[in-house]
Amino acid sequence: MKHLILCDFDGTISMKDMSYELLCSFTRGNWEEIDRLYREGKIGSREAYEQIARICEVTPEEMESFIMERSLIDPYFGRFHEYCLRRDIDLKIVSDGFDIYINRILEHHDLPPIPVFANRISFRRGGRIRFEHPCHNPDCGLCGTCKRAILLEERPFYDRITYIGNGYSDRCAAQEADRIYAKEVLFEHCVREGIDCTYFDNFGEVMDDLSRRPKGLIFDLDGTLIDSYEAIHIGLLEAFNHFTIPPLPYHQLREYLGGSLEEILKSFLPPHQREEARSVFREKYRDIYLDKTSLLDGARDVIEELFRRSIRLAVASNKSGKFCRKLLAHFEIDRFFSTIVGVGDGLRPKPFPDMVNTVVRDLDLHPNEVIMVGDTVEDIRAGNAAGIDVYALGSGYHPLEKLIRERPRRILRELKDLPKALLQI
């Protein structure tokens, strides 16, 4: 299979946004207003560059000094480049910045020539410059370098195209790629638009992900595999009524879910009342939870498919471990899970990593071979603390924006997207 990786430069390979730094250093007017219009989508980068060229002055000597002072790249990029060579993966750079500093920085770091698609700078008398755009798209004209057009031109020659980027100019190309590694603006854009992407901080993580074949999955339970919203709400109403606390509206419960029952009660009751409240909740919950809990749509199919693929499955939940095991048995899917742990099993609840660490050991796998699947901030933090990747579900108890801020490895719209996502690894 012929594989191409198209990679952004500024803020992706380079640790600095070099074009932004260039404007900070050599423009003599109000370039910030031009930049604001670009970031708000009111003008494209090509128009922004045309306006900036009128107020920018730099000599070749000043440009060379500027580049060398900021010649800092991702510390893993050299190894990533070698990885691509070993795997016969073509690597090309697509940038809405300028080839003059891209090529010079790559050379400075002793990297062999890499094909670069970018804008150009020509120098004139008195420090005046001209921006040139050999890779623009005349049918659109917004960006100086049309990364989407470059990707589409390459498409007939490759079976798979992966895109790596971080910014505004990467958004159009990301819509056409087979696989996306994203951070910062691009990650947020893709998640909000429902474009599947993988978050990364550095190229070491990209290498690890490209090489990974997960052997184990740890699932959260509530909001991930089951819908127990009504049962939890009924139990809390019973506890609140016991202490004559105003009832919690049904729609407001979601913001408190994710933590353990103890964490939920902390928001409403003083310490001396919580133990009694837990007893009242559990007594009521015990009476109704089997009737008021259901498997989420597609959960059984997903579990059965992953099991057929010989992936080891487990559950780590902030629900009582006893209730977890009874619910999974009630739905006749407990046999698919090697380990089922929850609160009351002698482990601290998520976001502490205790449950996750224990399950990884029980599965007899390395953390790099395991993925945590959950729907809350607590799931993400627990997985991160345990050193495993987390796939968050945007369909669960915590809103999408809350999940985005935590930067899980991936955010899937629904649980049924999980089997396909794992095939892309």
Secondary structure, DSSP 8 states (H G I E B T S, - for coil): --EEEEE--BTTTBSS-HHHHHHHHHB-S-HHHHHHHHHTTSS-HHHHHHHHHTTBB--HHHHHHHHHHT--B-TTHHHHHHHHHHTT-EEEEEEEEEHHHHHHHHHHTT-----EEEEEEEE-GGGBEEEE-TT--TTT--SSS-HHHHHHHHGGG-SEEEEEE-SGGGHHHHTT-SEEEE-HHHHHHHHHHT---EE-SSHHHHHHHHH----EEEE--BTTTEE-HHHHHHHHHHHHHHTT-----GGGGGGGTTS-HHHHHHTTS-HHHHHHHHHHHHHHHHHHTTTS-EE-TTHHHHHHHHHHTT-EEEEEEEEEHHHHHHHHHHTT-GGGEEEEEEETSSS--TTSSHHHHHHHHHHT--GGGEEEEESSHHHHHHHHHTT-EEEEETTSSS-HHHHHHH--SEEESSGGGHHHHHHT-
